[in-house]
Amino acid sequence: MKKVLMVISTMVAALVFSTGVYAEEIKGTVATTGANTGSTSETSEGNVVTTTVSYTRLNLDFAEADPDIDRNVNGWWVGIIVTAPTSVNGEEAAKKVKYGFDADVKDGKFVTEGYSFFDAKDGEWNVGMWKRVDKAQLEGAENPYTLITYYYDWNGDGNVDQKIVVQIDPTNITLKSPADSGASQNYVNVTIGNRVFVLPEKTTLKSLLATSDEKLVGEAAELKKLITPKAGERFVGYINGDDEWKDDAELTDGLTLTLKFEKLPANPETLDNVSSYIYMMALAIIMTIASIFVGKKINE
């Protein structure tokens, strides 16, 4: 049975992408934009076609968070445009299409509901698939480096019809600075826990915790949730596991902090109040018992 594949084209900057051609017509190369070069290849195994997009050179602009287009974090992005095959020729057919990631698929079948192609589509029958690149994941990465893998079920039967692998060369990628990309302000890369956060310059942990949730967007809001301590705790950031990072110090580019919480010491004043309360309650109970005993003796 002949497989019907989607259109795939490369998209490599915040608002820049190349024109695409039908997968049946691709002969190992794709059109790219500017200084970005790459190729596309296909293999088949059973009823699954694997399309591999390999970028050999990338020159990426920095893109600021924009919740209006569901880009909720700052950073550098590599993406592809996925266009449905001609078999998806109406709204009902499009609503059956779903895509997912490694966690959504097992043994060639979807084990979760996946994600709706119809809800995510940008154009009539296409969707932009973006993945952020950060400096930390590029350091020491092998070439080629698999950035992300997508899985598509085009007819809604729960089976994977197409697997899309996006690979990059981590040694041949340029991440343009926010200033060179026309960003509204400067940013720093900070690793906290197992995540890289791209935050506005001059950000402090103390200022994040003090800012109301409705005034924070993107990664700043996510980081606040990460470092917000539970009752009776405080967040502690440690550099390389040794020196404590002061919460009023400005976060610097390349900083790595270990995520840790410590219990707050007991408040002596609170303890004194509690002790006084317990003492007064105990005294009241003793006096009540004594009055009952004295009353009983008088009655006798």
Helices and strands as residue ranges (DSSP letters): E 7-13, E 16-17, E 21-22, G 23-25, E 37-45, E 48-60, E 62-63, G 67-69, E 75-83, H 91-96, E 98-100, G 102-104, E 105-106, E 109-110, E 115-116, H 117-120, E 126-133, H 135-138, E 145-153, E 162-168, E 173-175, E 187-192, E 195-200, H 205-210, G 213-215, H 218-227, E 233-239, E 243-245, E 255-263, H 268-299
